[in-house]
Amino acid sequence: MKNILVCCITCLMIITSSFPFTISVEAATKKENRAIMGTSALKPQQMADYVKTKNPKNVRLHGTTVEELAKLFIILGAKEGVRGDVAFAQALKETGYFRYGGDVLPKQHNYSGIGTTGKGVKGHFFRSPHQGVLAQIQHLKAYASKDNLNSTRVDPRFHYVKRGSATTWPALHRKWAMQPQAITATRFSLFIKRWDRQNSASPKNERTIMTYRGER
């Protein structure tokens, strides 16, 4: 009887000692990567396919395709160490999945509303999709890092940013822009989570588990 009691106590200790480990592993898998700097989790084609599910017939990009633009975000993001896939997600929210309809025009190649203040102010014009994407990536790097740029500066507002003042997407809140039409924390958070669910539905797709809650 004594041996049975000892065995039961030993088993109970083993089981209960495993609880913290189980909880910590579960928490780790659900932890959101909110860093602006880092490596992209998605591939360009995954990003382009997602756009087509949300806006299959009214993409109004000027001088480029969704696929080409997605590649630019990944390539230029990697060059500066910025997470290009989530910068692309920021562009989707800013442009309404490239439908536009606000102050910024497709021909501006301004995918993140740099320089826009509302009330018809269109913000900056960039001469090509490449330059427009690079400006957005550089502007994000200005906030998220104190490192030097790895490419020629094309962001016209780079020098206005306090370097390293927002290393995470939530920290961009009320820094990127403050107009009433800006992306709210809740809306962008839900947007990223929906994108995450869609891309994790297929085993062939890689997940992005970052949540952005800031405004542009």
N, C-alpha and C positions, 0 to 999 in steps of 0.2 A: 504494500500500500504506500509505504514511504517512497519507494522507487517511482511509482506512478505519479505521486505528487510532485516529486523533483522534476520528472520529465515534463509534466504539464507547465510548471513554472518556467522551466528552461525554454519551452516552445513559445510561451507568452512573451518572454523577454525578447526572443528573436523576432517575433512578429511586430511587436511595438517598436523595437529599435529600427525597423525598416521604414516606419511611417515618415520620419523627417526626410529621408532620402527620396522616397516616392514623391512627396510634396514638392521638394526642391527641383526634381527633374521636371515635374509637370509645370512648375512656374517658369523654369528656364525655357521650355518649348513655347510658352505663351508670351514670353518677354518680347516687347516690341523694340525694334531697332529704330530709334528716332534720329540718329546721326545724319547730318547732311553730307559729310564726307564719308567715303567708303566705296565699296564695290557694288555695282548693279546686280540685282538678283534675276532680272528678267532679260530675255533676248529680244532684239528688235522686232522679230516677226510676232512674238507673243503680244508685244505692245500694240503693234499695228492691228492684229486680229481683234484685240479688245476694243479699239476705237470703232472698228466696223460693226461690232455688235451694238454699240451705242449710237452710232451715226452712220448707217450704211449708205445713205444716198445724198447727203448734203455736206460733204467735206469741201471747204472753200479755201484750201491752202493755195498759195500763189507760188508757182515756179518749183514745186516739189510735190512728192507723194507722201502719204503717211509712212510708208515703208522707209523711204529715204530719210525722212525727218527723224524717225525712231533710231535709225542707225547713227545719225549725227549726234543725238543726245547721248547714246552709249559711248561713241568714240571720243567726243569732246569732253564728256563727263569724266571718262577714264584718264584723259590727258591731264586734267586738273585735279583729279582725285575726288570728284563730286559724284554722288550717286545719280547717274544719268536716267535711270528708269523712273525714279520718283520725281526728278525735275521734269520729266515728260508728263507725269501725272499732274504736276502743277500746271503745266501748259494746257492740258485738257480742260481743267477746271476754269482757267482764265479765258479760254476761247470758246467754251461750251462744246467741247469735243470737235473743235475746228469748224463750228457753225458760224462763229463770230456773232455779229448783231449788236455789239456795243460800240464804244468809241473807237477802238482799234480796228484798222482795216487789214484784210489778209495781205495786201501788198507791202505792209510795213515790216513783215517778218519779225514782229515783236510779239513773241509767244507768251510773255509773262507780264505784259502791261508796264514795262519800264518807262517811267516818266509820265504815266497817265495819272490824272487827278480827278477825273470825272467831269461832268458838265461840258462834254464835247471835246475836252483836251485829249488829243490822240496819242501823245507821248512820242517816243523816239522812233525814227525810221531807220531800218538797217538795209544794207544794199543786197543782201542775199540770205537765204535760209541758214547757211553756215554761220554768217556773222550774227544773226539773231539768236541762234542757239548758243553760240559762244558767249555772247553778252549775258545771257541768262545764267549760264554756268559760272561765269566769272563773278557775277553779282552775288550768287549763292556762296561762292568761295570767299568773297570779301567778308561776308557775315560769319562764315563758319571756320575760318582759318586765318592765321597770320603769315602763312607761307607765301612766297612770291609766286606770281603767275608763271605758268610754263608756256604761255603763248602771248603774243602781242595783245595788249589791252584794247578791247573794243567796247567794253561797258562804259557808257558815258557818265555813269553815276558811281563808279567804283570808288572814287576818291571821297565821296560823301559818307561812306560807311565806316563805322568804328570797327576796325578789323578784329575778328574773333569774338564779336559781341553776341552771336547767336549760333552755337555749335549744333543745335538740334532744331528740328522743324517746329516744335512747340515754341521755342524761343524766338521765332520770327514774328510771333503775334505782335501786332501794332508796330512792326518795324518795316516790313516790306511795303505796306500801304495802309491807309486808314479810311479810305472812302467807304460809304455805306454799302456799295456793291461788292466790296472785297469778300474773299472767301472766309466764311466763318469757321471757327474751330470745329464745331460739330459736323458741319456739312463735309469738310474735307476728310475728317476722321472716318465718317461713314463711307465716303467714296473709296478711300484706300482699302477699307475692310471688304467692300463689295468686290473690288479688283482682286484682292487676296483670295477671296472665296472662289471666284471664277477661275483663277489661274491655278488654284490648288485642287480643283475638281478633277483634273486630268493628271494621271501619274507621269505623263511626259513633260508637264509644265513645272517650272521651278516656282517656289512661292516667294512673294515679297511680303514681309510681316511688319514693315514699318508703318507707323501712323503719323501723319502730318496734321497738326492742329493750328498752324499759324495762318496769318493773312499775308497777302503779297505786299 
